[in-house]
Amino acid sequence: MSRPSPKLLHLTVSVPADIKGRRRSGSIVKVEEVGGRTEELLDRSAYLNINANWVNAKGAWLIHVVLVFMGKIIIDTIPGMTQQISWTLVNLIYLNLSYLMFHWVTGIPFDNELHGGAYDDLTLWEQIDDGAQYTPSKKWLFTAPILLFLASTHYTNYNPWLFAINLTALIVLAIIPKLPQLHRQRVRFLTGDASGVSTPVTPSFPRMDQNPLHATNPADAHFG
Amino acid sequence: MDSSTSVALEPVLSFLAFSLSKLESGFYRIPGSAVVARYVKSSHQNDPGRTILELILVIFAIRTLLQSRTRTDRSGKHFIKFSEKEIDELVDEWVPEPLAQPLTEWEQRDLSSVPVISGPNGPKPKLLATGKIVTNLASFNFAGLAGNEKVKERALETLQKYGLGSCGPPGFYGTIDVHLDLEHDIAEFLGTEASILYSQGFSTISSVIPAFCKRGDIIVADRSVNFAIQKGILISRSTVRWFDHNDLKSLEDTLISVEKERKKRKGPLTRRFIITEGIFERDGEMVDLPKLVELKLKYKYRLILDESISFGTMGRTGRGLTELYNVPAEQIDMLVGSVANGLCSAGGFCAGSSIVVDHQRINGTSFVFSASMPALLATSGSEAIIFLRNNPSVLLNLQDNIRAIRAVLEKTEGITLLGHRASPIIHFCLRTQQQSLAVTQLTYDYEAEERILQDIVDDSIANGVLLTRAKHLRGQEMVESRPTIRIAATAALSRKEVEKAAGVVKASVTRILSKRR
């Protein structure tokens, strides 16, 4: 808290008790929300997000089938390849690459200045269709790995280990990250405390005075 | 026992078998069913466990496919779906609100207490309401340049030559050679490579900050910075850390903690800025510039210094804190100053290296999107710089006057003087009974103090000294400060006049406070 200073002008230095997503607990696993602040929402609505709009094109849907097909053919040409290993490889490579593309990398790779970094915390999955769930492209992207998995179990007889590997990879890499409950949530391990009390951590202005007449969100107060 | 239950269940079982065979024959009649049956049979591969798992997957996928689309993130979470009848009711009930709320009694009084001056402003203006001449301790006229004859002559010449100005954006058709001359003059005066001119003092710093600080950058700013800086920081969307007012130890702690945080998060190294004012507009404190520069170099930050009050008043010839502390101006990355306050003209500037300045010609929002200032104001600024260079004694007079005012006011009962003893703006606020100077929000009566101060202001205007309260936007600033009266010392008045004026203020204060008691 504020220490008695010889300067008269400081009335309150109370730390806001609840700063969203930055509680001072030292838990091992923590799920926190990212990218929900008003300024970020406003900045995202300024322009079209070309980085996320291409998944709505028809070619982008077809390319999954084409790539998997070609990948299978190429992998089959490797000498000594059995069907089990080939399908497992296709499955795993597809799941890993799609996870990397849709759920690992955040932000926009080009034209970043247009949005002022508002998308920097969002993965491609969260950017698609401005965060709406169960849109056509999201439904396709959700079903594609499942169809691939079902096709792979149909055409070959996995031994139990390979089946388990494929199924777990499917669930962990393709199904769980796409669930709408995990939209804009991040799982963090072993984070430390927020910064010290005397200089509170705020991405935007803290509302020091609890004046009930004014909005608590500084952007709301700014925009009326 | 078995035979009896099997006898009882026989009709049920036969019914089930019959319906199953019926379903099967019906199924095979559908075209393409044989393909599906063959597919499922070969998928099954005599392993019921896997089939069940796959079936669960299929059901989950079908369920997902059948869900309807939800709203996007930005449509707001507060969407309430009204029925037609409810909408009609709300529309019937609606009464339009006035565009501006009617003023409260206090606001009305505040508005009507603003004095109107007839004729030009100066150290001794004439009030329109009473026709009396008052001593002006409210307007910023530090070096006494308001109404300077040489400046007026030059301005008239410029007006006859250029007219009023093109009113265009500086980048488009608004820049005249006199603007470039003023920019060159300022840069030469301060000793920086270049400077850029903005047409309004307030929007200077709130354009400079977003031009350089972007989302993801780190700003370390003083808690009591003025409103323009706060808005600039808000627009820039950078991460802000605040340090205690004018406390360099707190600044150093903050810098260390920012570095620790970044290392812990293993984040990338982004641009980092320290933003502070030379002389704080809110209370007249002065920052320790050499120590600040030392900290900035040690922790590798860039310094944005807002010299709106200290440019044109501090130092031997008015170059500001850089001259006062003998710090080379290159050490300050962006030196922002006000031509309106220090040189009694209009607008503001940002001085720095030529890269800093050239960047702002495209990225300084107020430079790109606002009109440039009229030519005569630019030449007034240039003339003012020449005046300051040739008459350094003016600033000695200013310092004398500041000392005189402070000497009188310090002896006044019931008020506390704030700020540095050499600061040209002198704030004073009411002295309170409480021992601890940090007041909590609940017991604090802002309105009452404002009324008392306004009474003091009105009383001293009636007695011939023009004063003003320091006006702030309540509820919009980050830190609420106590209401103060702000005196702007000026070198245009003689020491005797200033002492007399301060005496009048002291008498007003004593009068009003004794009435209240």
Interface residues (C-beta under 8 A of the other chain):
Chain A: S2 P4 S5 P6 K7 L8 L9 H10 L11 T12 V13 G36 E39 L41 D43 R44 S45 G116 G117 A118 D120 D129 D130 G131 A132 Q133 Y134 T135 K139 F142 T143 I146 F149 L150 T153 H154 N157 F163 L167 L170 I175 P180 R184 G192 S195 G196 S198 T199 P200 V201 T202 P203 S204 F205 P206 M208 D209 Q210 N211 L213 H214 P218 A221 H222
Chain B: Y39 S42 S43 Q45 R50 L53 E54 L57 V58 F60 A61 T64 L65 Q67 S68 R69 T70 R71 T72 D73 R74 K214 R215 G216 R223 S224 Q230 L234 R237 T239 V240 R241 W242 F243 D244 H245 N246 D247 S250 D253 T254 S257 V258 E261 K264 R282 D283 E285 T416 L418 C429 S436 L437 A438 V439 T440 Q441 Y444 G475 Q476 M478 V479 E480 S481 R482
